[in-house]
Amino acid sequence: MDRVLLTNEMWAQIEPLCCGKPGDAGQTGRDTRLFLEAVLWIARTRARWCDLPSRYGLWNSVFKQFRRLVKTVFWQYIQCTLRLRSRS
């Protein structure tokens, strides 16, 4: 599958900030990059979650994971960290 939204350089900055990677306590995410690609696809297209292409997985599972993370500071943490890194 072509990765069209996150370049390898972008992913290299984001990956260390994500939870669920090997070595983290608890459950390991199946494919965090694919999940972020799905969220970016929704944001870019402004489509409904149920219109998420199947290559990203089951839309309801992706949506539930997104909603869980909305209740945390995950998105703000990613955004702030990337802003700080871009300034240096």
PDB file with SEQRES, HELIX, SHEET and CRYST1 records, atoms N, CA, C and O in Angstrom:
SEQRES   1 A   88  MET ASP ARG VAL LEU LEU THR ASN GLU MET TRP ALA GLN          
SEQRES   2 A   88  ILE GLU PRO LEU CYS CYS GLY LYS PRO GLY ASP ALA GLY          
SEQRES   3 A   88  GLN THR GLY ARG ASP THR ARG LEU PHE LEU GLU ALA VAL          
SEQRES   4 A   88  LEU TRP ILE ALA ARG THR ARG ALA ARG TRP CYS ASP LEU          
SEQRES   5 A   88  PRO SER ARG TYR GLY LEU TRP ASN SER VAL PHE LYS GLN          
SEQRES   6 A   88  PHE ARG ARG LEU VAL LYS THR VAL PHE TRP GLN TYR ILE          
SEQRES   7 A   88  GLN CYS THR LEU ARG LEU ARG SER ARG SER                      
HELIX    1 AA1 ASN A    8  ILE A   14  1                                   7    
HELIX    2 AA2 GLU A   15  LEU A   17  5                                   3    
HELIX    3 AA3 THR A   32  THR A   45  1                                  14    
HELIX    4 AA4 TRP A   49  ASP A   51  5                                   3    
HELIX    5 AA5 SER A   54  TYR A   56  5                                   3    
HELIX    6 AA6 TRP A   59  VAL A   70  1                                  12    
HELIX    7 AA7 PHE A   74  ARG A   87  1                                  14    
CRYST1    1.000    1.000    1.000  90.00  90.00  90.00 P 1           1          
ATOM      1  N   MET A   1       0.842  -1.178   0.000  1.00  0.00           N  
ATOM      2  CA  MET A   1       0.000   0.000   0.000  1.00  0.00           C  
ATOM      3  C   MET A   1       0.881   1.232   0.000  1.00  0.00           C  
ATOM      4  O   MET A   1       1.852   1.308   0.753  1.00  0.00           O  
ATOM      5  N   ASP A   2       0.549   2.189  -0.836  1.00  0.00           N  
ATOM      6  CA  ASP A   2       1.291   3.439  -0.860  1.00  0.00           C  
ATOM      7  C   ASP A   2       0.904   4.294   0.328  1.00  0.00           C  
ATOM      8  O   ASP A   2      -0.278   4.442   0.640  1.00  0.00           O  
ATOM      9  N   ARG A   3       1.892   4.849   0.981  1.00  0.00           N  
ATOM     10  CA  ARG A   3       1.655   5.787   2.077  1.00  0.00           C  
ATOM     11  C   ARG A   3       1.657   7.176   1.461  1.00  0.00           C  
ATOM     12  O   ARG A   3       2.712   7.670   1.063  1.00  0.00           O  
ATOM     13  N   VAL A   4       0.522   7.803   1.377  1.00  0.00           N  
ATOM     14  CA  VAL A   4       0.450   9.072   0.675  1.00  0.00           C  
ATOM     15  C   VAL A   4       0.328  10.272   1.609  1.00  0.00           C  
ATOM     16  O   VAL A   4       0.545  11.404   1.179  1.00  0.00           O  
ATOM     17  N   LEU A   5      -0.005  10.056   2.842  1.00  0.00           N  
ATOM     18  CA  LEU A   5      -0.217  11.183   3.742  1.00  0.00           C  
ATOM     19  C   LEU A   5       0.961  11.434   4.668  1.00  0.00           C  
ATOM     20  O   LEU A   5       1.308  12.587   4.923  1.00  0.00           O  
ATOM     21  N   LEU A   6       1.571  10.395   5.167  1.00  0.00           N  
ATOM     22  CA  LEU A   6       2.717  10.529   6.056  1.00  0.00           C  
ATOM     23  C   LEU A   6       3.978  10.097   5.321  1.00  0.00           C  
ATOM     24  O   LEU A   6       4.114   8.939   4.928  1.00  0.00           O  
ATOM     25  N   THR A   7       4.886  11.028   5.141  1.00  0.00           N  
ATOM     26  CA  THR A   7       6.162  10.650   4.539  1.00  0.00           C  
ATOM     27  C   THR A   7       6.975   9.886   5.579  1.00  0.00           C  
ATOM     28  O   THR A   7       6.652   9.911   6.767  1.00  0.00           O  
ATOM     29  N   ASN A   8       8.016   9.217   5.135  1.00  0.00           N  
ATOM     30  CA  ASN A   8       8.891   8.503   6.074  1.00  0.00           C  
ATOM     31  C   ASN A   8       9.534   9.468   7.065  1.00  0.00           C  
ATOM     32  O   ASN A   8       9.738   9.115   8.227  1.00  0.00           O  
ATOM     33  N   GLU A   9       9.850  10.669   6.622  1.00  0.00           N  
ATOM     34  CA  GLU A   9      10.442  11.665   7.510  1.00  0.00           C  
ATOM     35  C   GLU A   9       9.451  12.095   8.589  1.00  0.00           C  
ATOM     36  O   GLU A   9       9.805  12.214   9.762  1.00  0.00           O  
ATOM     37  N   MET A  10       8.208  12.325   8.176  1.00  0.00           N  
ATOM     38  CA  MET A  10       7.171  12.695   9.147  1.00  0.00           C  
ATOM     39  C   MET A  10       6.965  11.561  10.155  1.00  0.00           C  
ATOM     40  O   MET A  10       6.884  11.798  11.360  1.00  0.00           O  
ATOM     41  N   TRP A  11       6.882  10.347   9.658  1.00  0.00           N  
ATOM     42  CA  TRP A  11       6.655   9.195  10.526  1.00  0.00           C  
ATOM     43  C   TRP A  11       7.808   9.022  11.505  1.00  0.00           C  
ATOM     44  O   TRP A  11       7.589   8.660  12.661  1.00  0.00           O  
ATOM     45  N   ALA A  12       9.028   9.277  11.058  1.00  0.00           N  
ATOM     46  CA  ALA A  12      10.195   9.158  11.936  1.00  0.00           C  
ATOM     47  C   ALA A  12      10.089  10.116  13.126  1.00  0.00           C  
ATOM     48  O   ALA A  12      10.583   9.808  14.211  1.00  0.00           O  
ATOM     49  N   GLN A  13       9.459  11.260  12.933  1.00  0.00           N  
ATOM     50  CA  GLN A  13       9.260  12.214  14.033  1.00  0.00           C  
ATOM     51  C   GLN A  13       8.105  11.809  14.936  1.00  0.00           C  
ATOM     52  O   GLN A  13       8.161  12.008  16.149  1.00  0.00           O  
ATOM     53  N   ILE A  14       7.062  11.244  14.350  1.00  0.00           N  
ATOM     54  CA  ILE A  14       5.849  10.926  15.106  1.00  0.00           C  
ATOM     55  C   ILE A  14       5.951   9.597  15.842  1.00  0.00           C  
ATOM     56  O   ILE A  14       5.455   9.477  16.963  1.00  0.00           O  
ATOM     57  N   GLU A  15       6.576   8.610  15.242  1.00  0.00           N  
ATOM     58  CA  GLU A  15       6.589   7.257  15.806  1.00  0.00           C  
ATOM     59  C   GLU A  15       7.041   7.201  17.270  1.00  0.00           C  
ATOM     60  O   GLU A  15       6.390   6.526  18.067  1.00  0.00           O  
ATOM     61  N   PRO A  16       8.123   7.877  17.654  1.00  0.00           N  
ATOM     62  CA  PRO A  16       8.542   7.789  19.061  1.00  0.00           C  
ATOM     63  C   PRO A  16       7.530   8.371  20.047  1.00  0.00           C  
ATOM     64  O   PRO A  16       7.578   8.063  21.238  1.00  0.00           O  
ATOM     65  N   LEU A  17       6.617   9.207  19.559  1.00  0.00           N  
ATOM     66  CA  LEU A  17       5.620   9.840  20.416  1.00  0.00           C  
ATOM     67  C   LEU A  17       4.396   8.957  20.644  1.00  0.00           C  
ATOM     68  O   LEU A  17       3.604   9.207  21.553  1.00  0.00           O  
ATOM     69  N   CYS A  18       4.249   7.935  19.824  1.00  0.00           N  
ATOM     70  CA  CYS A  18       3.052   7.086  19.869  1.00  0.00           C  
ATOM     71  C   CYS A  18       3.181   5.996  20.925  1.00  0.00           C  
ATOM     72  O   CYS A  18       4.258   5.447  21.153  1.00  0.00           O  
ATOM     73  N   CYS A  19       2.067   5.703  21.552  1.00  0.00           N  
ATOM     74  CA  CYS A  19       2.037   4.587  22.490  1.00  0.00           C  
ATOM     75  C   CYS A  19       1.635   3.335  21.712  1.00  0.00           C  
ATOM     76  O   CYS A  19       1.108   3.420  20.603  1.00  0.00           O  
ATOM     77  N   GLY A  20       1.890   2.181  22.307  1.00  0.00           N  
ATOM     78  CA  GLY A  20       1.502   0.924  21.669  1.00  0.00           C  
ATOM     79  C   GLY A  20       2.558   0.337  20.773  1.00  0.00           C  
ATOM     80  O   GLY A  20       2.284  -0.591  20.011  1.00  0.00           O  
ATOM     81  N   LYS A  21       3.779   0.870  20.852  1.00  0.00           N  
ATOM     82  CA  LYS A  21       4.852   0.304  20.033  1.00  0.00           C  
ATOM     83  C   LYS A  21       5.579  -0.770  20.821  1.00  0.00           C  
ATOM     84  O   LYS A  21       5.470  -0.806  22.047  1.00  0.00           O  
ATOM     85  N   PRO A  22       6.312  -1.639  20.160  1.00  0.00           N  
ATOM     86  CA  PRO A  22       7.058  -2.671  20.890  1.00  0.00           C  
ATOM     87  C   PRO A  22       7.948  -2.035  21.962  1.00  0.00           C  
ATOM     88  O   PRO A  22       8.620  -1.034  21.714  1.00  0.00           O  
ATOM     89  N   GLY A  23       7.939  -2.621  23.131  1.00  0.00           N  
ATOM     90  CA  GLY A  23       8.711  -2.090  24.252  1.00  0.00           C  
ATOM     91  C   GLY A  23       7.873  -1.289  25.229  1.00  0.00           C  
ATOM     92  O   GLY A  23       8.279  -1.102  26.376  1.00  0.00           O  
ATOM     93  N   ASP A  24       6.706  -0.809  24.800  1.00  0.00           N  
ATOM     94  CA  ASP A  24       5.800  -0.098  25.702  1.00  0.00           C  
ATOM     95  C   ASP A  24       5.041  -1.099  26.558  1.00  0.00           C  
ATOM     96  O   ASP A  24       4.776  -2.226  26.139  1.00  0.00           O  
ATOM     97  N   ALA A  25       4.700  -0.669  27.753  1.00  0.00           N  
ATOM     98  CA  ALA A  25       3.868  -1.514  28.613  1.00  0.00           C  
ATOM     99  C   ALA A  25       2.459  -1.590  28.033  1.00  0.00           C  
ATOM    100  O   ALA A  25       1.995  -0.644  27.395  1.00  0.00           O  
ATOM    101  N   GLY A  26       1.794  -2.690  28.248  1.00  0.00           N  
ATOM    102  CA  GLY A  26       0.421  -2.846  27.782  1.00  0.00           C  
ATOM    103  C   GLY A  26       0.360  -3.406  26.375  1.00  0.00           C  
ATOM    104  O   GLY A  26       1.317  -4.005  25.883  1.00  0.00           O  
ATOM    105  N   GLN A  27      -0.774  -3.203  25.740  1.00  0.00           N  
ATOM    106  CA  GLN A  27      -1.012  -3.773  24.420  1.00  0.00           C  
ATOM    107  C   GLN A  27      -0.246  -3.008  23.347  1.00  0.00           C  
ATOM    108  O   GLN A  27      -0.148  -1.782  23.397  1.00  0.00           O  
ATOM    109  N   THR A  28       0.284  -3.726  22.394  1.00  0.00           N  
ATOM    110  CA  THR A  28       0.994  -3.121  21.272  1.00  0.00           C  
ATOM    111  C   THR A  28       0.019  -2.893  20.129  1.00  0.00           C  
ATOM    112  O   THR A  28      -0.746  -3.789  19.770  1.00  0.00           O  
ATOM    113  N   GLY A  29       0.046  -1.694  19.559  1.00  0.00           N  
ATOM    114  CA  GLY A  29      -0.825  -1.387  18.433  1.00  0.00           C  
ATOM    115  C   GLY A  29      -0.470  -2.230  17.225  1.00  0.00           C  
ATOM    116  O   GLY A  29       0.694  -2.574  17.021  1.00  0.00           O  
ATOM    117  N   ARG A  30      -1.466  -2.561  16.426  1.00  0.00           N  
ATOM    118  CA  ARG A  30      -1.210  -3.393  15.244  1.00  0.00           C  
ATOM    119  C   ARG A  30      -0.413  -2.620  14.209  1.00  0.00           C  
ATOM    120  O   ARG A  30       0.611  -3.102  13.725  1.00  0.00           O  
ATOM    121  N   ASP A  31      -0.867  -1.443  13.872  1.00  0.00           N  
ATOM    122  CA  ASP A  31      -0.168  -0.616  12.892  1.00  0.00           C  
ATOM    123  C   ASP A  31      -0.528   0.838  13.165  1.00  0.00           C  
ATOM    124  O   ASP A  31      -1.501   1.360  12.621  1.00  0.00           O  
ATOM    125  N   THR A  32       0.253   1.476  13.998  1.00  0.00           N  
ATOM    126  CA  THR A  32      -0.031   2.847  14.406  1.00  0.00           C  
ATOM    127  C   THR A  32       0.041   3.791  13.218  1.00  0.00           C  
ATOM    128  O   THR A  32      -0.755   4.724  13.111  1.00  0.00           O  
ATOM    129  N   ARG A  33       0.975   3.554  12.341  1.00  0.00           N  
ATOM    130  CA  ARG A  33       1.089   4.430  11.165  1.00  0.00           C  
ATOM    131  C   ARG A  33      -0.173   4.336  10.308  1.00  0.00           C  
ATOM    132  O   ARG A  33      -0.672   5.356   9.832  1.00  0.00           O  
ATOM    133  N   LEU A  34      -0.686   3.142  10.108  1.00  0.00           N  
ATOM    134  CA  LEU A  34      -1.907   2.969   9.328  1.00  0.00           C  
ATOM    135  C   LEU A  34      -3.080   3.676  10.007  1.00  0.00           C  
ATOM    136  O   LEU A  34      -3.905   4.299   9.339  1.00  0.00           O  
ATOM    137  N   PHE A  35      -3.150   3.575  11.339  1.00  0.00           N  
ATOM    138  CA  PHE A  35      -4.201   4.270  12.079  1.00  0.00           C  
ATOM    139  C   PHE A  35      -4.110   5.780  11.852  1.00  0.00           C  
ATOM    140  O   PHE A  35      -5.123   6.426  11.580  1.00  0.00           O  
ATOM    141  N   LEU A  36      -2.914   6.343  11.959  1.00  0.00           N  
ATOM    142  CA  LEU A  36      -2.750   7.782  11.746  1.00  0.00           C  
ATOM    143  C   LEU A  36      -3.058   8.166  10.306  1.00  0.00           C  
ATOM    144  O   LEU A  36      -3.616   9.233  10.050  1.00  0.00           O  
ATOM    145  N   GLU A  37      -2.696   7.300   9.368  1.00  0.00           N  
ATOM    146  CA  GLU A  37      -3.050   7.535   7.969  1.00  0.00           C  
ATOM    147  C   GLU A  37      -4.576   7.612   7.820  1.00  0.00           C  
ATOM    148  O   GLU A  37      -5.088   8.461   7.090  1.00  0.00           O  
ATOM    149  N   ALA A  38      -5.286   6.739   8.501  1.00  0.00           N  
ATOM    150  CA  ALA A  38      -6.750   6.730   8.429  1.00  0.00           C  
ATOM    151  C   ALA A  38      -7.322   8.031   8.994  1.00  0.00           C  
ATOM    152  O   ALA A  38      -8.221   8.623   8.396  1.00  0.00           O  
ATOM    153  N   VAL A  39      -6.814   8.470  10.126  1.00  0.00           N  
ATOM    154  CA  VAL A  39      -7.293   9.713  10.735  1.00  0.00           C  
ATOM    155  C   VAL A  39      -7.000  10.891   9.808  1.00  0.00           C  
ATOM    156  O   VAL A  39      -7.850  11.764   9.626  1.00  0.00           O  
ATOM    157  N   LEU A  40      -5.821  10.919   9.230  1.00  0.00           N  
ATOM    158  CA  LEU A  40      -5.476  11.994   8.300  1.00  0.00           C  
ATOM    159  C   LEU A  40      -6.345  11.952   7.049  1.00  0.00           C  
ATOM    160  O   LEU A  40      -6.704  12.995   6.502  1.00  0.00           O  
ATOM    161  N   TRP A  41      -6.683  10.739   6.594  1.00  0.00           N  
ATOM    162  CA  TRP A  41      -7.564  10.617   5.434  1.00  0.00           C  
ATOM    163  C   TRP A  41      -8.925  11.229   5.735  1.00  0.00           C  
ATOM    164  O   TRP A  41      -9.477  11.970   4.922  1.00  0.00           O  
ATOM    165  N   ILE A  42      -9.461  10.914   6.914  1.00  0.00           N  
ATOM    166  CA  ILE A  42     -10.754  11.480   7.325  1.00  0.00           C  
ATOM    167  C   ILE A  42     -10.665  13.002   7.406  1.00  0.00           C  
ATOM    168  O   ILE A  42     -11.553  13.704   6.920  1.00  0.00           O  
ATOM    169  N   ALA A  43      -9.602  13.510   8.016  1.00  0.00           N  
ATOM    170  CA  ALA A  43      -9.444  14.962   8.163  1.00  0.00           C  
ATOM    171  C   ALA A  43      -9.296  15.640   6.797  1.00  0.00           C  
ATOM    172  O   ALA A  43      -9.867  16.705   6.562  1.00  0.00           O  
ATOM    173  N   ARG A  44      -8.536  15.024   5.913  1.00  0.00           N  
ATOM    174  CA  ARG A  44      -8.291  15.614   4.595  1.00  0.00           C  
ATOM    175  C   ARG A  44      -9.542  15.611   3.725  1.00  0.00           C  
ATOM    176  O   ARG A  44      -9.836  16.599   3.052  1.00  0.00           O  
ATOM    177  N   THR A  45     -10.281  14.497   3.737  1.00  0.00           N  
ATOM    178  CA  THR A  45     -11.433  14.363   2.844  1.00  0.00           C  
ATOM    179  C   THR A  45     -12.730  14.885   3.462  1.00  0.00           C  
ATOM    180  O   THR A  45     -13.699  15.166   2.757  1.00  0.00           O  
ATOM    181  N   ARG A  46     -12.730  15.008   4.781  1.00  0.00           N  
ATOM    182  CA  ARG A  46     -13.945  15.399   5.525  1.00  0.00           C  
ATOM    183  C   ARG A  46     -15.082  14.411   5.299  1.00  0.00           C  
ATOM    184  O   ARG A  46     -16.260  14.761   5.372  1.00  0.00           O  
ATOM    185  N   ALA A  47     -14.700  13.181   5.025  1.00  0.00           N  
ATOM    186  CA  ALA A  47     -15.694  12.123   4.800  1.00  0.00           C  
ATOM    187  C   ALA A  47     -16.232  11.632   6.141  1.00  0.00           C  
ATOM    188  O   ALA A  47     -15.660  11.905   7.197  1.00  0.00           O  
ATOM    189  N   ARG A  48     -17.331  10.912   6.076  1.00  0.00           N  
ATOM    190  CA  ARG A  48     -17.869  10.270   7.281  1.00  0.00           C  
ATOM    191  C   ARG A  48     -17.002   9.062   7.598  1.00  0.00           C  
ATOM    192  O   ARG A  48     -16.397   8.471   6.704  1.00  0.00           O  
ATOM    193  N   TRP A  49     -16.944   8.695   8.879  1.00  0.00           N  
ATOM    194  CA  TRP A  49     -16.135   7.550   9.287  1.00  0.00           C  
ATOM    195  C   TRP A  49     -16.546   6.289   8.541  1.00  0.00           C  
ATOM    196  O   TRP A  49     -15.696   5.476   8.179  1.00  0.00           O  
ATOM    197  N   CYS A  50     -17.829   6.125   8.311  1.00  0.00           N  
ATOM    198  CA  CYS A  50     -18.288   4.896   7.640  1.00  0.00           C  
ATOM    199  C   CYS A  50     -17.838   4.839   6.182  1.00  0.00           C  
ATOM    200  O   CYS A  50     -17.969   3.796   5.543  1.00  0.00           O  
ATOM    201  N   ASP A  51     -17.310   5.941   5.644  1.00  0.00           N  
ATOM    202  CA  ASP A  51     -16.798   5.961   4.272  1.00  0.00           C  
ATOM    203  C   ASP A  51     -15.290   5.718   4.211  1.00  0.00           C  
ATOM    204  O   ASP A  51     -14.690   5.803   3.139  1.00  0.00           O  
ATOM    205  N   LEU A  52     -14.678   5.418   5.355  1.00  0.00           N  
ATOM    206  CA  LEU A  52     -13.246   5.148   5.389  1.00  0.00           C  
ATOM    207  C   LEU A  52     -12.937   3.932   4.507  1.00  0.00           C  
ATOM    208  O   LEU A  52     -13.575   2.891   4.661  1.00  0.00           O  
ATOM    209  N   PRO A  53     -11.972   4.045   3.587  1.00  0.00           N  
ATOM    210  CA  PRO A  53     -11.636   2.905   2.730  1.00  0.00           C  
ATOM    211  C   PRO A  53     -11.195   1.697   3.558  1.00  0.00           C  
ATOM    212  O   PRO A  53     -10.557   1.845   4.600  1.00  0.00           O  
ATOM    213  N   SER A  54     -11.539   0.520   3.087  1.00  0.00           N  
ATOM    214  CA  SER A  54     -11.271  -0.708   3.836  1.00  0.00           C  
ATOM    215  C   SER A  54      -9.778  -0.975   4.016  1.00  0.00           C  
ATOM    216  O   SER A  54      -9.401  -1.749   4.896  1.00  0.00           O  
ATOM    217  N   ARG A  55      -8.924  -0.356   3.209  1.00  0.00           N  
ATOM    218  CA  ARG A  55      -7.475  -0.574   3.359  1.00  0.00           C  
ATOM    219  C   ARG A  55      -6.966  -0.078   4.715  1.00  0.00           C  
ATOM    220  O   ARG A  55      -5.887  -0.473   5.158  1.00  0.00           O  
ATOM    221  N   TYR A  56      -7.748   0.793   5.374  1.00  0.00           N  
ATOM    222  CA  TYR A  56      -7.374   1.301   6.692  1.00  0.00           C  
ATOM    223  C   TYR A  56      -7.910   0.436   7.829  1.00  0.00           C  
ATOM    224  O   TYR A  56      -7.603   0.689   8.994  1.00  0.00           O  
ATOM    225  N   GLY A  57      -8.685  -0.554   7.512  1.00  0.00           N  
ATOM    226  CA  GLY A  57      -9.273  -1.412   8.530  1.00  0.00           C  
ATOM    227  C   GLY A  57     -10.756  -1.136   8.682  1.00  0.00           C  
ATOM    228  O   GLY A  57     -11.338  -0.365   7.918  1.00  0.00           O  
ATOM    229  N   LEU A  58     -11.358  -1.766   9.665  1.00  0.00           N  
ATOM    230  CA  LEU A  58     -12.784  -1.563   9.914  1.00  0.00           C  
ATOM    231  C   LEU A  58     -13.006  -0.149  10.422  1.00  0.00           C  
ATOM    232  O   LEU A  58     -12.385   0.270  11.399  1.00  0.00           O  
ATOM    233  N   TRP A  59     -13.887   0.583   9.765  1.00  0.00           N  
ATOM    234  CA  TRP A  59     -14.062   1.990  10.100  1.00  0.00           C  
ATOM    235  C   TRP A  59     -14.458   2.172  11.562  1.00  0.00           C  
ATOM    236  O   TRP A  59     -13.996   3.112  12.210  1.00  0.00           O  
ATOM    237  N   ASN A  60     -15.294   1.299  12.086  1.00  0.00           N  
ATOM    238  CA  ASN A  60     -15.758   1.459  13.454  1.00  0.00           C  
ATOM    239  C   ASN A  60     -14.623   1.239  14.461  1.00  0.00           C  
ATOM    240  O   ASN A  60     -14.570   1.905  15.495  1.00  0.00           O  
ATOM    241  N   SER A  61     -13.725   0.314  14.158  1.00  0.00           N  
ATOM    242  CA  SER A  61     -12.577   0.081  15.036  1.00  0.00           C  
ATOM    243  C   SER A  61     -11.641   1.283  15.029  1.00  0.00           C  
ATOM    244  O   SER A  61     -11.144   1.695  16.078  1.00  0.00           O  
ATOM    245  N   VAL A  62     -11.402   1.842  13.853  1.00  0.00           N  
ATOM    246  CA  VAL A  62     -10.549   3.023  13.747  1.00  0.00           C  
ATOM    247  C   VAL A  62     -11.197   4.186  14.497  1.00  0.00           C  
ATOM    248  O   VAL A  62     -10.525   4.909  15.232  1.00  0.00           O  
ATOM    249  N   PHE A  63     -12.500   4.361  14.308  1.00  0.00           N  
ATOM    250  CA  PHE A  63     -13.216   5.441  14.984  1.00  0.00           C  
ATOM    251  C   PHE A  63     -13.150   5.283  16.502  1.00  0.00           C  
ATOM    252  O   PHE A  63     -12.917   6.259  17.216  1.00  0.00           O  
ATOM    253  N   LYS A  64     -13.354   4.062  16.999  1.00  0.00           N  
ATOM    254  CA  LYS A  64     -13.303   3.837  18.449  1.00  0.00           C  
ATOM    255  C   LYS A  64     -11.922   4.160  19.011  1.00  0.00           C  
ATOM    256  O   LYS A  64     -11.811   4.754  20.083  1.00  0.00           O  
ATOM    257  N   GLN A  65     -10.872   3.773  18.293  1.00  0.00           N  
ATOM    258  CA  GLN A  65      -9.521   4.091  18.748  1.00  0.00           C  
ATOM    259  C   GLN A  65      -9.304   5.605  18.730  1.00  0.00           C  
ATOM    260  O   GLN A  65      -8.701   6.160  19.650  1.00  0.00           O  
ATOM    261  N   PHE A  66      -9.791   6.264  17.692  1.00  0.00           N  
ATOM    262  CA  PHE A  66      -9.686   7.720  17.606  1.00  0.00           C  
ATOM    263  C   PHE A  66     -10.388   8.379  18.794  1.00  0.00           C  
ATOM    264  O   PHE A  66      -9.836   9.281  19.423  1.00  0.00           O  
ATOM    265  N   ARG A  67     -11.604   7.926  19.097  1.00  0.00           N  
ATOM    266  CA  ARG A  67     -12.373   8.503  20.212  1.00  0.00           C  
ATOM    267  C   ARG A  67     -11.666   8.288  21.547  1.00  0.00           C  
ATOM    268  O   ARG A  67     -11.668   9.177  22.398  1.00  0.00           O  
ATOM    269  N   ARG A  68     -11.058   7.108  21.738  1.00  0.00           N  
ATOM    270  CA  ARG A  68     -10.309   6.860  22.977  1.00  0.00           C  
ATOM    271  C   ARG A  68      -9.173   7.868  23.114  1.00  0.00           C  
ATOM    272  O   ARG A  68      -8.928   8.390  24.202  1.00  0.00           O  
ATOM    273  N   LEU A  69      -8.487   8.139  22.020  1.00  0.00           N  
ATOM    274  CA  LEU A  69      -7.361   9.066  22.070  1.00  0.00           C  
ATOM    275  C   LEU A  69      -7.805  10.516  22.205  1.00  0.00           C  
ATOM    276  O   LEU A  69      -7.070  11.337  22.753  1.00  0.00           O  
ATOM    277  N   VAL A  70      -8.999  10.844  21.712  1.00  0.00           N  
ATOM    278  CA  VAL A  70      -9.528  12.206  21.870  1.00  0.00           C  
ATOM    279  C   VAL A  70      -9.719  12.525  23.350  1.00  0.00           C  
ATOM    280  O   VAL A  70      -9.557  13.672  23.767  1.00  0.00           O  
ATOM    281  N   LYS A  71     -10.059  11.523  24.135  1.00  0.00           N  
ATOM    282  CA  LYS A  71     -10.293  11.725  25.569  1.00  0.00           C  
ATOM    283  C   LYS A  71      -8.998  11.892  26.353  1.00  0.00           C  
ATOM    284  O   LYS A  71      -9.029  12.199  27.544  1.00  0.00           O  
ATOM    285  N   THR A  72      -7.861  11.693  25.694  1.00  0.00           N  
ATOM    286  CA  THR A  72      -6.560  11.885  26.323  1.00  0.00           C  
ATOM    287  C   THR A  72      -5.940  13.151  25.739  1.00  0.00           C  
ATOM    288  O   THR A  72      -6.596  13.879  24.994  1.00  0.00           O  
ATOM    289  N   VAL A  73      -4.699  13.411  26.070  1.00  0.00           N  
ATOM    290  CA  VAL A  73      -4.000  14.574  25.515  1.00  0.00           C  
ATOM    291  C   VAL A  73      -3.111  14.165  24.332  1.00  0.00           C  
ATOM    292  O   VAL A  73      -2.235  14.930  23.927  1.00  0.00           O  
ATOM    293  N   PHE A  74      -3.325  12.982  23.785  1.00  0.00           N  
ATOM    294  CA  PHE A  74      -2.473  12.452  22.718  1.00  0.00           C  
ATOM    295  C   PHE A  74      -2.322  13.410  21.551  1.00  0.00           C  
ATOM    296  O   PHE A  74      -1.197  13.710  21.150  1.00  0.00           O  
ATOM    297  N   TRP A  75      -3.424  13.900  20.993  1.00  0.00           N  
ATOM    298  CA  TRP A  75      -3.360  14.742  19.795  1.00  0.00           C  
ATOM    299  C   TRP A  75      -2.660  16.068  20.096  1.00  0.00           C  
ATOM    300  O   TRP A  75      -1.881  16.559  19.279  1.00  0.00           O  
ATOM    301  N   GLN A  76      -2.938  16.648  21.272  1.00  0.00           N  
ATOM    302  CA  GLN A  76      -2.279  17.892  21.643  1.00  0.00           C  
ATOM    303  C   GLN A  76      -0.782  17.666  21.838  1.00  0.00           C  
ATOM    304  O   GLN A  76       0.033  18.507  21.459  1.00  0.00           O  
ATOM    305  N   TYR A  77      -0.426  16.534  22.427  1.00  0.00           N  
ATOM    306  CA  TYR A  77       0.976  16.185  22.660  1.00  0.00           C  
ATOM    307  C   TYR A  77       1.720  16.061  21.330  1.00  0.00           C  
ATOM    308  O   TYR A  77       2.814  16.605  21.179  1.00  0.00           O  
ATOM    309  N   ILE A  78       1.140  15.355  20.379  1.00  0.00           N  
ATOM    310  CA  ILE A  78       1.753  15.195  19.059  1.00  0.00           C  
ATOM    311  C   ILE A  78       1.936  16.554  18.403  1.00  0.00           C  
ATOM    312  O   ILE A  78       3.014  16.870  17.900  1.00  0.00           O  
ATOM    313  N   GLN A  79       0.885  17.348  18.411  1.00  0.00           N  
ATOM    314  CA  GLN A  79       0.915  18.648  17.752  1.00  0.00           C  
ATOM    315  C   GLN A  79       1.958  19.578  18.382  1.00  0.00           C  
ATOM    316  O   GLN A  79       2.737  20.208  17.667  1.00  0.00           O  
ATOM    317  N   CYS A  80       1.973  19.664  19.686  1.00  0.00           N  
ATOM    318  CA  CYS A  80       2.933  20.538  20.375  1.00  0.00           C  
ATOM    319  C   CYS A  80       4.368  20.073  20.157  1.00  0.00           C  
ATOM    320  O   CYS A  80       5.257  20.890  19.920  1.00  0.00           O  
ATOM    321  N   THR A  81       4.594  18.789  20.233  1.00  0.00           N  
ATOM    322  CA  THR A  81       5.943  18.254  20.065  1.00  0.00           C  
ATOM    323  C   THR A  81       6.452  18.514  18.653  1.00  0.00           C  
ATOM    324  O   THR A  81       7.604  18.907  18.471  1.00  0.00           O  
ATOM    325  N   LEU A  82       5.610  18.300  17.664  1.00  0.00           N  
ATOM    326  CA  LEU A  82       6.025  18.526  16.285  1.00  0.00           C  
ATOM    327  C   LEU A  82       6.286  20.013  16.024  1.00  0.00           C  
ATOM    328  O   LEU A  82       7.203  20.360  15.280  1.00  0.00           O  
ATOM    329  N   ARG A  83       5.486  20.888  16.632  1.00  0.00           N  
ATOM    330  CA  ARG A  83       5.719  22.330  16.499  1.00  0.00           C  
ATOM    331  C   ARG A  83       7.056  22.711  17.078  1.00  0.00           C  
ATOM    332  O   ARG A  83       7.813  23.463  16.464  1.00  0.00           O  
ATOM    333  N   LEU A  84       7.359  22.198  18.265  1.00  0.00           N  
ATOM    334  CA  LEU A  84       8.639  22.518  18.906  1.00  0.00           C  
ATOM    335  C   LEU A  84       9.806  22.002  18.085  1.00  0.00           C  
ATOM    336  O   LEU A  84      10.818  22.691  17.954  1.00  0.00           O  
ATOM    337  N   ARG A  85       9.687  20.814  17.535  1.00  0.00           N  
ATOM    338  CA  ARG A  85      10.768  20.245  16.716  1.00  0.00           C  
ATOM    339  C   ARG A  85      10.968  21.027  15.425  1.00  0.00           C  
ATOM    340  O   ARG A  85      12.094  21.154  14.944  1.00  0.00           O  
ATOM    341  N   SER A  86       9.888  21.551  14.863  1.00  0.00           N  
ATOM    342  CA  SER A  86      10.021  22.286  13.595  1.00  0.00           C  
ATOM    343  C   SER A  86      10.708  23.631  13.808  1.00  0.00           C  
ATOM    344  O   SER A  86      11.283  24.184  12.870  1.00  0.00           O  
ATOM    345  N   ARG A  87      10.656  24.157  15.018  1.00  0.00           N  
ATOM    346  CA  ARG A  87      11.292  25.443  15.321  1.00  0.00           C  
ATOM    347  C   ARG A  87      12.797  25.297  15.509  1.00  0.00           C  
ATOM    348  O   ARG A  87      13.540  26.263  15.337  1.00  0.00           O  
ATOM    349  N   SER A  88      13.257  24.081  15.866  1.00  0.00           N  
ATOM    350  CA  SER A  88      14.701  23.929  16.112  1.00  0.00           C  
ATOM    351  C   SER A  88      15.456  23.533  14.882  1.00  0.00           C  
ATOM    352  O   SER A  88      16.675  23.369  14.933  1.00  0.00           O  
TER     353      SER A  88                                                      
END                                                                             
